Amino acid sequence: MAPTLPTACGSLHLAGRRSPEASLLPPVQSCSSSIGAAGSSPEGALRLRPGEAGSAAPAGMGWGSHARHLALWFVALTAFSGMAHAQSVALAGMLGNKALLVVNGAPPKSVAAGETHMNVKVISTSGDQAVLELNGKRHVLRVGDAPVSVGAGGGAGGGAGKSNRIVLNAGSGGHFMTSGQINGRAVQFMVDTGATSIAMSAADAERTGISYKDGQPVRMSTANGITQGFRVKLNSVRVGDVEVYDVDAVVSPQPMPYMLLGNSFLTRFQMLRENEQMILVRRY
């Protein structure tokens, strides 16, 4: 009788020919050790069934060869699992020697050299830039650069902006905060359904390279009274993997803690609210 090895899915025969009955069984998705499917698995792939013994190797393959084959499958599965989780990292600013990181749209977090936040390690900081380590690779980011994305795309970059859906999670104060880009420059937004358009301070406009003084002068009502602002047209606004073009914005001389993501952007989406999530589905 061939020796067997107990597994989470049943007993694994270490030698012998493939069972005809096992070959007729459909693949069981709930078994984490099942690899391959009928008609599609390469020669020698494992096919295990809960509570049953499956063939571990084709005739002529020794246990040593099969063990190496099994190890390669699990290495491949582990690598695929890691690739499924993409990360987007932006450098929102510097606080002394600490980098102000925005990871996956979460609120900014100050991180010192040598510290790690959400699997992003700060290697060093200098002036307005920081050296970060993501997934074993180092990247140099400057304040205002576009976010670095690492993961599901198989490398680093900003992505293609082809998606039509944005999912935002409410913060501790009930506000929806998200990182984004204006004309390719990293920014931090707060969703404001009461704002007519995207709104930002003059300082933020200068940091993102917007020549707002060439825009249309407008009168704005602020907490300090009536003041003059400027209406401008943004070439592109991006949140997550969704990018839209020719978006109206206003620039205020008053300082603002965040840029407001107003209706000049939001009205291009159908807005759904599910508990603590806001889902934006692009309409045009």
Secondary structure, 3 states (H helix, E strand, C coil): CCCEEEECCEEEECCCCCCHHHHHCCCCCCCCCCCCCCCCCCCCCCCCCCCCCEECCCCCCCHHHHHHHHHHHHHHHHHHHHHCCCEEEEEEEEECCEEEEEECCCCCEEECCCCEECCEEEEEEECCEEEEEECCEEEEEECCCCCEEECCCCCEECCCCECCEEEEEECCCCCEEEEEEECCEEEEEEECCCCCCEEEEHHHHHHCCCCHHHCEEEEEEECCEEEEEEEEEEEEEEECCEEEEEEEEEEECCCCCCEEECHHHHCCEEEEEECCEEEEEECC
